[in-house]
Amino acid sequence: MSNDTDYQYVNEPVNGTSNYTQNYDYETFNGTANSTIYSGNYTNETLISYLEYEPSLAVEIVWLIGIAISTSCLILQIVLVIIRPKLRKLDQKILIQLTVARLLNSIMELLMTYQYFDDYTKDPTFALYLQTDAVLVSWMFVFTKNLYDKVVVVFVTYKCNFLLLSVLIWTLTIPVGILCPVSLQNGFYIELYKTYAWVKFIVLTMNLLFFARIFWVIINKSNTGNRNMKNIVKTCIISFLLVILTSLQVFINDILSYLEVTAVSEAFCLINSFQVVPATVIFLILAQNTN
């Protein structure tokens, strides 16, 4: 890149367009999918530095392999639910929804990192990335709360309307996605993402509290030698790793992006593309325990 194009002014229109220039989001998101790397503190007058880091072809191939494996895992879950009606329970339904959200979010990360979009698909790509991330967080919380009800509460007095819950999660997160391109156009993306990150932190904290209580109950009941309890322990451990990896990713990735450690940040995106695998393992464990 020549010296004349090394920097772009955020407020400077390009070809008569608004301050949401053709190069604005490319420079903003270059290197990692959800990173926000700026030169100094963000203002509308700040120069956005050109980043020399370019994602490698090898990383892209591994990423695509992860997405392919995740797609296969989703198909496996759906096929098992079709051929085994007994698997159409709340646990399995939640895991399928979580798998769909994780897979779509990984695809959006890939599209953004390697800039597989044009002026027409740019905004929808950014919007779908943030929406699917919000959907994923929501289903993680629902899964943890459902596990808490089964292990700790045991006798649940309310009945979950899964169809209504699904519609609410997928529709109420649409405004979150829409705000992503809108905030980029109007220069308040940093503030938006900070607020969103704090919401995710609250959800993470609640998940941790639920899991702490779950493990405490399991430890107290571990001496009973109950076989079902052993299966619950396996499910809890895998679920805990899944939730921790997914919830902490945004914070670690943002810190690495701020420090411009883009290669490590990209590694977290690769991990995300394979996170459907432990979710499918949980699904298979639950399927094995279903009579």
ChimeraX commands (.cxc) that place a marker at each C-alpha (Angstrom):
marker #1 position 0.00,0.00,0.00 radius 0.5
marker #1 position 1.36,3.39,-0.92 radius 0.5
marker #1 position 1.91,6.25,1.48 radius 0.5
marker #1 position -1.08,8.09,0.01 radius 0.5
marker #1 position -3.44,5.37,1.20 radius 0.5
marker #1 position -1.80,4.34,4.44 radius 0.5
marker #1 position -4.37,6.27,6.47 radius 0.5
marker #1 position -8.03,7.10,6.15 radius 0.5
marker #1 position -9.85,9.95,7.89 radius 0.5
marker #1 position -13.05,8.74,9.49 radius 0.5
marker #1 position -14.87,11.96,8.73 radius 0.5
marker #1 position -13.55,12.39,5.21 radius 0.5
marker #1 position -16.21,11.41,2.63 radius 0.5
marker #1 position -15.21,9.06,-0.16 radius 0.5
marker #1 position -16.85,9.45,-3.57 radius 0.5
marker #1 position -19.58,11.58,-2.06 radius 0.5
marker #1 position -20.53,9.02,0.59 radius 0.5
marker #1 position -21.06,9.62,4.29 radius 0.5
marker #1 position -18.35,9.24,6.91 radius 0.5
marker #1 position -18.98,5.47,6.81 radius 0.5
marker #1 position -16.40,5.15,4.04 radius 0.5
marker #1 position -15.69,2.13,1.91 radius 0.5
marker #1 position -12.42,1.57,3.75 radius 0.5
marker #1 position -13.65,2.44,7.23 radius 0.5
marker #1 position -14.81,-0.96,8.39 radius 0.5
marker #1 position -12.12,-2.80,6.45 radius 0.5
marker #1 position -9.48,-0.95,8.45 radius 0.5
marker #1 position -11.48,-1.23,11.66 radius 0.5
marker #1 position -11.99,-4.98,11.50 radius 0.5
marker #1 position -8.82,-6.00,9.70 radius 0.5
marker #1 position -6.93,-8.86,11.31 radius 0.5
marker #1 position -9.65,-10.24,13.57 radius 0.5
marker #1 position -13.37,-10.53,13.18 radius 0.5
marker #1 position -14.62,-8.60,16.19 radius 0.5
marker #1 position -11.56,-6.53,16.95 radius 0.5
marker #1 position -11.66,-2.76,17.14 radius 0.5
marker #1 position -8.12,-1.58,16.61 radius 0.5
marker #1 position -7.76,2.16,16.49 radius 0.5
marker #1 position -4.87,4.59,16.54 radius 0.5
marker #1 position -5.17,5.98,20.06 radius 0.5
marker #1 position -8.48,6.77,21.72 radius 0.5
marker #1 position -11.42,6.66,19.34 radius 0.5
marker #1 position -12.96,9.92,18.16 radius 0.5
marker #1 position -14.53,10.82,14.83 radius 0.5
marker #1 position -11.39,12.78,13.97 radius 0.5
marker #1 position -8.97,9.98,14.81 radius 0.5
marker #1 position -6.81,8.49,12.08 radius 0.5
marker #1 position -7.36,4.80,11.52 radius 0.5
marker #1 position -3.99,3.20,11.02 radius 0.5
marker #1 position -3.35,0.81,8.23 radius 0.5
marker #1 position -2.62,-2.62,9.70 radius 0.5
marker #1 position 0.18,-4.59,8.12 radius 0.5
marker #1 position -1.04,-7.92,9.47 radius 0.5
marker #1 position -2.73,-10.12,6.89 radius 0.5
marker #1 position -4.62,-13.32,7.82 radius 0.5
marker #1 position -2.82,-16.37,6.45 radius 0.5
marker #1 position -4.20,-18.94,4.05 radius 0.5
marker #1 position -3.35,-21.76,6.48 radius 0.5
marker #1 position -5.49,-20.17,9.20 radius 0.5
marker #1 position -8.34,-19.76,6.74 radius 0.5
marker #1 position -8.15,-23.44,5.78 radius 0.5
marker #1 position -8.20,-24.57,9.43 radius 0.5
marker #1 position -11.08,-22.18,10.04 radius 0.5
marker #1 position -13.05,-23.65,7.13 radius 0.5
marker #1 position -12.33,-27.16,8.43 radius 0.5
marker #1 position -13.74,-26.13,11.81 radius 0.5
marker #1 position -16.88,-24.77,10.16 radius 0.5
marker #1 position -17.25,-27.95,8.09 radius 0.5
marker #1 position -16.91,-30.13,11.20 radius 0.5
marker #1 position -19.40,-27.93,13.05 radius 0.5
marker #1 position -21.86,-28.24,10.17 radius 0.5
marker #1 position -21.50,-32.03,10.28 radius 0.5
marker #1 position -22.12,-31.98,14.04 radius 0.5
marker #1 position -25.29,-29.94,13.55 radius 0.5
marker #1 position -26.52,-32.35,10.87 radius 0.5
marker #1 position -25.81,-35.27,13.24 radius 0.5
marker #1 position -27.87,-33.64,15.99 radius 0.5
marker #1 position -30.79,-32.99,13.65 radius 0.5
marker #1 position -30.71,-36.53,12.21 radius 0.5
marker #1 position -30.68,-38.07,15.70 radius 0.5
marker #1 position -33.66,-35.96,16.74 radius 0.5
marker #1 position -35.54,-37.02,13.60 radius 0.5
marker #1 position -34.90,-40.76,13.94 radius 0.5
marker #1 position -35.25,-40.82,17.73 radius 0.5
marker #1 position -38.37,-38.92,18.84 radius 0.5
marker #1 position -37.41,-39.46,22.50 radius 0.5
marker #1 position -34.52,-37.02,21.98 radius 0.5
marker #1 position -36.92,-34.16,21.34 radius 0.5
marker #1 position -36.52,-32.90,24.88 radius 0.5
marker #1 position -35.68,-29.46,26.17 radius 0.5
marker #1 position -31.97,-30.20,26.69 radius 0.5
marker #1 position -31.45,-31.37,23.13 radius 0.5
marker #1 position -33.52,-28.54,21.67 radius 0.5
marker #1 position -31.45,-25.95,23.53 radius 0.5
marker #1 position -28.21,-27.56,22.34 radius 0.5
marker #1 position -29.38,-27.52,18.72 radius 0.5
marker #1 position -30.21,-23.82,19.00 radius 0.5
marker #1 position -26.85,-23.15,20.65 radius 0.5
marker #1 position -25.12,-25.09,17.87 radius 0.5
marker #1 position -26.88,-23.08,15.16 radius 0.5
marker #1 position -25.94,-19.78,16.82 radius 0.5
marker #1 position -22.30,-20.84,17.29 radius 0.5
marker #1 position -22.01,-22.03,13.68 radius 0.5
marker #1 position -23.54,-18.87,12.21 radius 0.5
marker #1 position -21.37,-16.67,14.42 radius 0.5
marker #1 position -18.21,-18.51,13.32 radius 0.5
marker #1 position -19.19,-18.04,9.68 radius 0.5
marker #1 position -19.73,-14.31,10.25 radius 0.5
marker #1 position -16.32,-14.08,11.95 radius 0.5
marker #1 position -14.71,-15.71,8.93 radius 0.5
marker #1 position -16.47,-13.39,6.47 radius 0.5
marker #1 position -15.43,-10.32,8.44 radius 0.5
marker #1 position -11.83,-11.39,9.01 radius 0.5
marker #1 position -11.20,-12.17,5.35 radius 0.5
marker #1 position -13.50,-9.39,4.11 radius 0.5
marker #1 position -15.76,-11.67,2.09 radius 0.5
marker #1 position -18.33,-8.94,1.56 radius 0.5
marker #1 position -18.99,-5.96,-0.67 radius 0.5
marker #1 position -20.74,-2.63,-0.19 radius 0.5
marker #1 position -24.12,-4.36,-0.32 radius 0.5
marker #1 position -23.42,-7.23,2.08 radius 0.5
marker #1 position -21.11,-5.32,4.43 radius 0.5
marker #1 position -23.75,-4.01,6.84 radius 0.5
marker #1 position -25.76,-7.27,6.99 radius 0.5
marker #1 position -22.55,-9.20,7.73 radius 0.5
marker #1 position -21.66,-6.97,10.68 radius 0.5
marker #1 position -25.26,-7.00,11.92 radius 0.5
marker #1 position -25.52,-10.80,11.73 radius 0.5
marker #1 position -22.21,-11.20,13.54 radius 0.5
marker #1 position -23.32,-9.23,16.59 radius 0.5
marker #1 position -26.84,-10.66,16.56 radius 0.5
marker #1 position -25.68,-14.29,16.42 radius 0.5
marker #1 position -23.20,-13.52,19.21 radius 0.5
marker #1 position -26.05,-12.17,21.35 radius 0.5
marker #1 position -28.18,-15.20,20.47 radius 0.5
marker #1 position -25.33,-17.50,21.47 radius 0.5
marker #1 position -24.94,-15.80,24.85 radius 0.5
marker #1 position -28.68,-16.07,25.43 radius 0.5
marker #1 position -28.80,-19.79,24.68 radius 0.5
marker #1 position -25.75,-20.40,26.86 radius 0.5
marker #1 position -27.59,-18.83,29.77 radius 0.5
marker #1 position -30.76,-20.82,29.02 radius 0.5
marker #1 position -28.74,-24.06,28.89 radius 0.5
marker #1 position -27.00,-23.31,32.20 radius 0.5
marker #1 position -30.26,-22.33,33.90 radius 0.5
marker #1 position -31.95,-25.49,32.64 radius 0.5
marker #1 position -29.08,-27.61,33.98 radius 0.5
marker #1 position -29.34,-25.76,37.30 radius 0.5
marker #1 position -33.06,-26.51,37.49 radius 0.5
marker #1 position -32.48,-30.22,36.86 radius 0.5
marker #1 position -29.61,-30.68,39.33 radius 0.5
marker #1 position -30.35,-28.15,42.08 radius 0.5
marker #1 position -34.05,-27.24,41.94 radius 0.5
marker #1 position -35.15,-30.73,40.73 radius 0.5
marker #1 position -38.87,-30.01,41.09 radius 0.5
marker #1 position -39.48,-27.16,38.65 radius 0.5
marker #1 position -42.88,-25.53,39.07 radius 0.5
marker #1 position -42.99,-23.78,35.69 radius 0.5
marker #1 position -43.14,-25.21,32.16 radius 0.5
marker #1 position -40.93,-23.74,29.47 radius 0.5
marker #1 position -42.62,-22.82,26.19 radius 0.5
marker #1 position -39.68,-23.60,23.93 radius 0.5
marker #1 position -41.21,-22.22,20.75 radius 0.5
marker #1 position -41.98,-18.89,22.40 radius 0.5
marker #1 position -38.52,-18.81,23.98 radius 0.5
marker #1 position -36.86,-19.42,20.60 radius 0.5
marker #1 position -38.85,-16.69,18.90 radius 0.5
marker #1 position -38.05,-14.21,21.67 radius 0.5
marker #1 position -34.30,-14.91,21.64 radius 0.5
marker #1 position -33.92,-14.70,17.87 radius 0.5
marker #1 position -36.12,-11.60,17.50 radius 0.5
marker #1 position -35.13,-9.55,20.55 radius 0.5
marker #1 position -31.48,-9.72,19.50 radius 0.5
marker #1 position -32.18,-8.21,16.07 radius 0.5
marker #1 position -31.87,-4.60,17.37 radius 0.5
marker #1 position -28.45,-5.49,18.80 radius 0.5
marker #1 position -27.30,-6.55,15.35 radius 0.5
marker #1 position -28.80,-3.51,13.63 radius 0.5
marker #1 position -26.98,-1.19,16.03 radius 0.5
marker #1 position -23.62,-2.57,14.84 radius 0.5
marker #1 position -23.53,-0.97,11.34 radius 0.5
marker #1 position -25.49,2.04,12.62 radius 0.5
marker #1 position -22.87,2.67,15.31 radius 0.5
marker #1 position -20.07,2.35,12.75 radius 0.5
marker #1 position -21.76,4.94,10.55 radius 0.5
marker #1 position -22.31,7.38,13.40 radius 0.5
marker #1 position -19.08,6.88,15.33 radius 0.5
marker #1 position -20.27,5.29,18.58 radius 0.5
marker #1 position -19.29,1.65,17.95 radius 0.5
marker #1 position -16.77,1.63,20.81 radius 0.5
marker #1 position -19.40,2.78,23.30 radius 0.5
marker #1 position -21.89,0.24,21.94 radius 0.5
marker #1 position -19.46,-2.66,22.14 radius 0.5
marker #1 position -18.31,-1.70,25.65 radius 0.5
marker #1 position -21.92,-1.74,26.82 radius 0.5
marker #1 position -22.54,-5.06,25.10 radius 0.5
marker #1 position -19.36,-6.52,26.63 radius 0.5
marker #1 position -20.55,-5.54,30.12 radius 0.5
marker #1 position -23.88,-7.27,29.50 radius 0.5
marker #1 position -21.98,-10.39,28.46 radius 0.5
marker #1 position -19.86,-10.09,31.60 radius 0.5
marker #1 position -23.02,-10.07,33.73 radius 0.5
marker #1 position -24.31,-13.17,31.94 radius 0.5
marker #1 position -20.91,-14.84,32.42 radius 0.5
marker #1 position -21.01,-14.06,36.13 radius 0.5
marker #1 position -24.50,-15.51,36.47 radius 0.5
marker #1 position -23.42,-18.64,34.59 radius 0.5
marker #1 position -20.46,-19.05,36.93 radius 0.5
marker #1 position -22.70,-18.70,39.98 radius 0.5
marker #1 position -25.10,-21.30,38.59 radius 0.5
marker #1 position -22.24,-23.70,37.86 radius 0.5
marker #1 position -20.73,-23.17,41.32 radius 0.5
marker #1 position -24.02,-24.18,42.88 radius 0.5
marker #1 position -24.38,-27.13,40.49 radius 0.5
marker #1 position -20.92,-28.47,41.32 radius 0.5
marker #1 position -21.54,-28.01,45.05 radius 0.5
marker #1 position -24.67,-30.16,44.83 radius 0.5
marker #1 position -22.85,-32.76,42.73 radius 0.5
marker #1 position -19.99,-33.00,45.23 radius 0.5
marker #1 position -22.43,-33.55,48.07 radius 0.5
marker #1 position -24.18,-36.32,46.12 radius 0.5
marker #1 position -21.06,-37.91,44.60 radius 0.5
marker #1 position -20.78,-40.50,47.39 radius 0.5
marker #1 position -24.12,-42.05,46.51 radius 0.5
marker #1 position -22.60,-43.96,43.59 radius 0.5
marker #1 position -25.53,-43.02,41.42 radius 0.5
marker #1 position -24.70,-43.76,37.79 radius 0.5
marker #1 position -26.90,-40.97,36.52 radius 0.5
marker #1 position -24.99,-38.54,38.73 radius 0.5
marker #1 position -21.74,-39.56,37.04 radius 0.5
marker #1 position -23.27,-38.76,33.66 radius 0.5
marker #1 position -24.41,-35.41,35.00 radius 0.5
marker #1 position -20.85,-34.72,36.14 radius 0.5
marker #1 position -19.56,-35.38,32.62 radius 0.5
marker #1 position -22.19,-33.10,31.16 radius 0.5
marker #1 position -21.43,-30.34,33.67 radius 0.5
marker #1 position -17.68,-30.42,33.01 radius 0.5
marker #1 position -18.07,-30.23,29.23 radius 0.5
marker #1 position -20.78,-27.57,29.58 radius 0.5
marker #1 position -18.58,-25.54,31.90 radius 0.5
marker #1 position -15.68,-25.61,29.42 radius 0.5
marker #1 position -18.03,-24.67,26.59 radius 0.5
marker #1 position -19.50,-21.71,28.46 radius 0.5
marker #1 position -16.13,-20.48,29.74 radius 0.5
marker #1 position -14.49,-20.63,26.31 radius 0.5
marker #1 position -17.37,-18.82,24.66 radius 0.5
marker #1 position -17.97,-16.21,27.36 radius 0.5
marker #1 position -14.34,-15.25,27.98 radius 0.5
marker #1 position -13.48,-15.12,24.28 radius 0.5
marker #1 position -14.83,-11.63,23.75 radius 0.5
marker #1 position -12.87,-10.11,26.64 radius 0.5
marker #1 position -9.57,-11.83,25.88 radius 0.5
marker #1 position -9.94,-11.17,22.17 radius 0.5
marker #1 position -10.67,-7.48,22.72 radius 0.5
marker #1 position -7.63,-7.09,24.97 radius 0.5
marker #1 position -5.40,-8.82,22.44 radius 0.5
marker #1 position -6.86,-6.70,19.65 radius 0.5
marker #1 position -6.18,-3.52,21.60 radius 0.5
marker #1 position -2.59,-4.68,22.06 radius 0.5
marker #1 position -2.53,-5.57,18.34 radius 0.5
marker #1 position -1.68,-9.20,19.08 radius 0.5
marker #1 position -3.78,-10.18,16.10 radius 0.5
marker #1 position -2.30,-13.64,15.54 radius 0.5
marker #1 position -3.29,-14.81,19.04 radius 0.5
marker #1 position -6.65,-13.09,18.70 radius 0.5
marker #1 position -7.23,-14.97,15.47 radius 0.5
marker #1 position -6.47,-18.21,17.30 radius 0.5
marker #1 position -9.47,-17.58,19.56 radius 0.5
marker #1 position -11.64,-17.25,16.47 radius 0.5
marker #1 position -10.34,-20.64,15.31 radius 0.5
marker #1 position -11.27,-22.12,18.69 radius 0.5
marker #1 position -14.76,-20.72,18.22 radius 0.5
marker #1 position -15.17,-22.57,14.93 radius 0.5
marker #1 position -14.65,-25.90,16.76 radius 0.5
marker #1 position -16.84,-25.16,19.80 radius 0.5
marker #1 position -19.78,-27.00,18.27 radius 0.5
marker #1 position -17.87,-30.24,18.87 radius 0.5
marker #1 position -18.16,-30.19,22.71 radius 0.5
marker #1 position -21.78,-29.11,22.34 radius 0.5
marker #1 position -22.38,-32.20,20.20 radius 0.5
marker #1 position -20.58,-34.36,22.76 radius 0.5
marker #1 position -23.01,-33.09,25.40 radius 0.5
marker #1 position -25.86,-33.87,23.01 radius 0.5
marker #1 position -24.62,-37.45,22.56 radius 0.5
marker #1 position -24.22,-37.92,26.33 radius 0.5
marker #1 position -27.79,-36.78,26.86 radius 0.5
marker #1 position -28.94,-39.03,24.00 radius 0.5
marker #1 position -27.19,-42.01,25.58 radius 0.5
marker #1 position -28.94,-41.36,28.89 radius 0.5
marker #1 position -32.37,-41.07,27.26 radius 0.5
marker #1 position -34.40,-44.23,27.64 radius 0.5
marker link #1:1,2 radius 0.2
marker link #1:2,3 radius 0.2
marker link #1:3,4 radius 0.2
marker link #1:4,5 radius 0.2
marker link #1:5,6 radius 0.2
marker link #1:6,7 radius 0.2
marker link #1:7,8 radius 0.2
marker link #1:8,9 radius 0.2
marker link #1:9,10 radius 0.2
marker link #1:10,11 radius 0.2
marker link #1:11,12 radius 0.2
marker link #1:12,13 radius 0.2
marker link #1:13,14 radius 0.2
marker link #1:14,15 radius 0.2
marker link #1:15,16 radius 0.2
marker link #1:16,17 radius 0.2
marker link #1:17,18 radius 0.2
marker link #1:18,19 radius 0.2
marker link #1:19,20 radius 0.2
marker link #1:20,21 radius 0.2
marker link #1:21,22 radius 0.2
marker link #1:22,23 radius 0.2
marker link #1:23,24 radius 0.2
marker link #1:24,25 radius 0.2
marker link #1:25,26 radius 0.2
marker link #1:26,27 radius 0.2
marker link #1:27,28 radius 0.2
marker link #1:28,29 radius 0.2
marker link #1:29,30 radius 0.2
marker link #1:30,31 radius 0.2
marker link #1:31,32 radius 0.2
marker link #1:32,33 radius 0.2
marker link #1:33,34 radius 0.2
marker link #1:34,35 radius 0.2
marker link #1:35,36 radius 0.2
marker link #1:36,37 radius 0.2
marker link #1:37,38 radius 0.2
marker link #1:38,39 radius 0.2
marker link #1:39,40 radius 0.2
marker link #1:40,41 radius 0.2
marker link #1:41,42 radius 0.2
marker link #1:42,43 radius 0.2
marker link #1:43,44 radius 0.2
marker link #1:44,45 radius 0.2
marker link #1:45,46 radius 0.2
marker link #1:46,47 radius 0.2
marker link #1:47,48 radius 0.2
marker link #1:48,49 radius 0.2
marker link #1:49,50 radius 0.2
marker link #1:50,51 radius 0.2
marker link #1:51,52 radius 0.2
marker link #1:52,53 radius 0.2
marker link #1:53,54 radius 0.2
marker link #1:54,55 radius 0.2
marker link #1:55,56 radius 0.2
marker link #1:56,57 radius 0.2
marker link #1:57,58 radius 0.2
marker link #1:58,59 radius 0.2
marker link #1:59,60 radius 0.2
marker link #1:60,61 radius 0.2
marker link #1:61,62 radius 0.2
marker link #1:62,63 radius 0.2
marker link #1:63,64 radius 0.2
marker link #1:64,65 radius 0.2
marker link #1:65,66 radius 0.2
marker link #1:66,67 radius 0.2
marker link #1:67,68 radius 0.2
marker link #1:68,69 radius 0.2
marker link #1:69,70 radius 0.2
marker link #1:70,71 radius 0.2
marker link #1:71,72 radius 0.2
marker link #1:72,73 radius 0.2
marker link #1:73,74 radius 0.2
marker link #1:74,75 radius 0.2
marker link #1:75,76 radius 0.2
marker link #1:76,77 radius 0.2
marker link #1:77,78 radius 0.2
marker link #1:78,79 radius 0.2
marker link #1:79,80 radius 0.2
marker link #1:80,81 radius 0.2
marker link #1:81,82 radius 0.2
marker link #1:82,83 radius 0.2
marker link #1:83,84 radius 0.2
marker link #1:84,85 radius 0.2
marker link #1:85,86 radius 0.2
marker link #1:86,87 radius 0.2
marker link #1:87,88 radius 0.2
marker link #1:88,89 radius 0.2
marker link #1:89,90 radius 0.2
marker link #1:90,91 radius 0.2
marker link #1:91,92 radius 0.2
marker link #1:92,93 radius 0.2
marker link #1:93,94 radius 0.2
marker link #1:94,95 radius 0.2
marker link #1:95,96 radius 0.2
marker link #1:96,97 radius 0.2
marker link #1:97,98 radius 0.2
marker link #1:98,99 radius 0.2
marker link #1:99,100 radius 0.2
marker link #1:100,101 radius 0.2
marker link #1:101,102 radius 0.2
marker link #1:102,103 radius 0.2
marker link #1:103,104 radius 0.2
marker link #1:104,105 radius 0.2
marker link #1:105,106 radius 0.2
marker link #1:106,107 radius 0.2
marker link #1:107,108 radius 0.2
marker link #1:108,109 radius 0.2
marker link #1:109,110 radius 0.2
marker link #1:110,111 radius 0.2
marker link #1:111,112 radius 0.2
marker link #1:112,113 radius 0.2
marker link #1:113,114 radius 0.2
marker link #1:114,115 radius 0.2
marker link #1:115,116 radius 0.2
marker link #1:116,117 radius 0.2
marker link #1:117,118 radius 0.2
marker link #1:118,119 radius 0.2
marker link #1:119,120 radius 0.2
marker link #1:120,121 radius 0.2
marker link #1:121,122 radius 0.2
marker link #1:122,123 radius 0.2
marker link #1:123,124 radius 0.2
marker link #1:124,125 radius 0.2
marker link #1:125,126 radius 0.2
marker link #1:126,127 radius 0.2
marker link #1:127,128 radius 0.2
marker link #1:128,129 radius 0.2
marker link #1:129,130 radius 0.2
marker link #1:130,131 radius 0.2
marker link #1:131,132 radius 0.2
marker link #1:132,133 radius 0.2
marker link #1:133,134 radius 0.2
marker link #1:134,135 radius 0.2
marker link #1:135,136 radius 0.2
marker link #1:136,137 radius 0.2
marker link #1:137,138 radius 0.2
marker link #1:138,139 radius 0.2
marker link #1:139,140 radius 0.2
marker link #1:140,141 radius 0.2
marker link #1:141,142 radius 0.2
marker link #1:142,143 radius 0.2
marker link #1:143,144 radius 0.2
marker link #1:144,145 radius 0.2
marker link #1:145,146 radius 0.2
marker link #1:146,147 radius 0.2
marker link #1:147,148 radius 0.2
marker link #1:148,149 radius 0.2
marker link #1:149,150 radius 0.2
marker link #1:150,151 radius 0.2
marker link #1:151,152 radius 0.2
marker link #1:152,153 radius 0.2
marker link #1:153,154 radius 0.2
marker link #1:154,155 radius 0.2
marker link #1:155,156 radius 0.2
marker link #1:156,157 radius 0.2
marker link #1:157,158 radius 0.2
marker link #1:158,159 radius 0.2
marker link #1:159,160 radius 0.2
marker link #1:160,161 radius 0.2
marker link #1:161,162 radius 0.2
marker link #1:162,163 radius 0.2
marker link #1:163,164 radius 0.2
marker link #1:164,165 radius 0.2
marker link #1:165,166 radius 0.2
marker link #1:166,167 radius 0.2
marker link #1:167,168 radius 0.2
marker link #1:168,169 radius 0.2
marker link #1:169,170 radius 0.2
marker link #1:170,171 radius 0.2
marker link #1:171,172 radius 0.2
marker link #1:172,173 radius 0.2
marker link #1:173,174 radius 0.2
marker link #1:174,175 radius 0.2
marker link #1:175,176 radius 0.2
marker link #1:176,177 radius 0.2
marker link #1:177,178 radius 0.2
marker link #1:178,179 radius 0.2
marker link #1:179,180 radius 0.2
marker link #1:180,181 radius 0.2
marker link #1:181,182 radius 0.2
marker link #1:182,183 radius 0.2
marker link #1:183,184 radius 0.2
marker link #1:184,185 radius 0.2
marker link #1:185,186 radius 0.2
marker link #1:186,187 radius 0.2
marker link #1:187,188 radius 0.2
marker link #1:188,189 radius 0.2
marker link #1:189,190 radius 0.2
marker link #1:190,191 radius 0.2
marker link #1:191,192 radius 0.2
marker link #1:192,193 radius 0.2
marker link #1:193,194 radius 0.2
marker link #1:194,195 radius 0.2
marker link #1:195,196 radius 0.2
marker link #1:196,197 radius 0.2
marker link #1:197,198 radius 0.2
marker link #1:198,199 radius 0.2
marker link #1:199,200 radius 0.2
marker link #1:200,201 radius 0.2
marker link #1:201,202 radius 0.2
marker link #1:202,203 radius 0.2
marker link #1:203,204 radius 0.2
marker link #1:204,205 radius 0.2
marker link #1:205,206 radius 0.2
marker link #1:206,207 radius 0.2
marker link #1:207,208 radius 0.2
marker link #1:208,209 radius 0.2
marker link #1:209,210 radius 0.2
marker link #1:210,211 radius 0.2
marker link #1:211,212 radius 0.2
marker link #1:212,213 radius 0.2
marker link #1:213,214 radius 0.2
marker link #1:214,215 radius 0.2
marker link #1:215,216 radius 0.2
marker link #1:216,217 radius 0.2
marker link #1:217,218 radius 0.2
marker link #1:218,219 radius 0.2
marker link #1:219,220 radius 0.2
marker link #1:220,221 radius 0.2
marker link #1:221,222 radius 0.2
marker link #1:222,223 radius 0.2
marker link #1:223,224 radius 0.2
marker link #1:224,225 radius 0.2
marker link #1:225,226 radius 0.2
marker link #1:226,227 radius 0.2
marker link #1:227,228 radius 0.2
marker link #1:228,229 radius 0.2
marker link #1:229,230 radius 0.2
marker link #1:230,231 radius 0.2
marker link #1:231,232 radius 0.2
marker link #1:232,233 radius 0.2
marker link #1:233,234 radius 0.2
marker link #1:234,235 radius 0.2
marker link #1:235,236 radius 0.2
marker link #1:236,237 radius 0.2
marker link #1:237,238 radius 0.2
marker link #1:238,239 radius 0.2
marker link #1:239,240 radius 0.2
marker link #1:240,241 radius 0.2
marker link #1:241,242 radius 0.2
marker link #1:242,243 radius 0.2
marker link #1:243,244 radius 0.2
marker link #1:244,245 radius 0.2
marker link #1:245,246 radius 0.2
marker link #1:246,247 radius 0.2
marker link #1:247,248 radius 0.2
marker link #1:248,249 radius 0.2
marker link #1:249,250 radius 0.2
marker link #1:250,251 radius 0.2
marker link #1:251,252 radius 0.2
marker link #1:252,253 radius 0.2
marker link #1:253,254 radius 0.2
marker link #1:254,255 radius 0.2
marker link #1:255,256 radius 0.2
marker link #1:256,257 radius 0.2
marker link #1:257,258 radius 0.2
marker link #1:258,259 radius 0.2
marker link #1:259,260 radius 0.2
marker link #1:260,261 radius 0.2
marker link #1:261,262 radius 0.2
marker link #1:262,263 radius 0.2
marker link #1:263,264 radius 0.2
marker link #1:264,265 radius 0.2
marker link #1:265,266 radius 0.2
marker link #1:266,267 radius 0.2
marker link #1:267,268 radius 0.2
marker link #1:268,269 radius 0.2
marker link #1:269,270 radius 0.2
marker link #1:270,271 radius 0.2
marker link #1:271,272 radius 0.2
marker link #1:272,273 radius 0.2
marker link #1:273,274 radius 0.2
marker link #1:274,275 radius 0.2
marker link #1:275,276 radius 0.2
marker link #1:276,277 radius 0.2
marker link #1:277,278 radius 0.2
marker link #1:278,279 radius 0.2
marker link #1:279,280 radius 0.2
marker link #1:280,281 radius 0.2
marker link #1:281,282 radius 0.2
marker link #1:282,283 radius 0.2
marker link #1:283,284 radius 0.2
marker link #1:284,285 radius 0.2
marker link #1:285,286 radius 0.2
marker link #1:286,287 radius 0.2
marker link #1:287,288 radius 0.2
marker link #1:288,289 radius 0.2
marker link #1:289,290 radius 0.2
marker link #1:290,291 radius 0.2
view
